């Protein structure tokens, strides 16, 4: 019984440690990226060419009759794409997408046609970063500080299970009695590997796929992850729809048609059909319907209602036809 309890405690501790590392890594990646481009990049003027508007369904717990009732609301979020011309390469325009989403008043300065600042790598004009308002970095900052604090607490309390079974309690609650040079070095290497891996995957996502392939290495890796792969694949396709990247949209749809198991699409809550309607992409909408995606019965994510509200009869007709096929 004691061994089982110890195993469960260690399992919970490990999951908490991984969660803290993920939060810390997420925050560190975005904050360090913004800081690096702030000092290393060169500022040029760009113009927003795509708002990248999409919807998110969020829970909103409310107290009612002495119990908590969870209600859901649809929130509009934006991931703008800006066009810019680098000072040392004026032969063609380049594009850069925001790495974080905006909403509310923050998005007002990044609507289509707005003039924005873009940070460009002087040595590589195609490499750039779109700075965002401070509010956009709220969750990365929370992840960085809360994740870092959680890591310190977890390291300090990692041996509390020993104290619970008769050992010296001070060994469990004192960070400096338990933390040794090896622990610090191991944590530093693990954090470096996490950040380096995240940076490698993020950079790999913008790389073209090998000749004859539909996906590059990072796309195939993320889409193939167990449990979360379909959601990530759908997110990549939604981002491509939002930015109007026709080449990426066709690649992803071809990859799914060729092998749904290699590039699965998790459309729950339904967002891909909604994204195609919001961005007036009829070709993508018809391909999604042909691949088997169907409109939702949930009025919050009913792409047919959205098409009717936006006065897009062709889109609404295609969705009604697919709805009839499902019934």
Secondary structure, DSSP 8 states (H G I E B T S, - for coil): -HHHHHHHHHHHHHHHHHHHHHHHHHHHHHHHHHHHHHHHSEEEEEEEEE--EEEEEEEEEEEETTEEEEEEEEEEEE--EEEEEETTEEEEEEEEE-SS-B-GGGGGGGSTT-EEEEEEETTEEEEEE----GGGGHHHHHHHHHHHHHHHHHHHHTTHHHHHTTS-THHHH-HHHH--HHHHHHHHHHHHHHHHHHHHHHHHHTS---TT-SS-HHHHHHHTSTTTHHHHHHHHHHHHHHHT-HHHHHHHHHHHHH-TTTS----SS--HHHHHHHTT-HHHHHHHHHTT----SSGGG-HHHHHHHTT-HHHHHHHHHHHHHH-
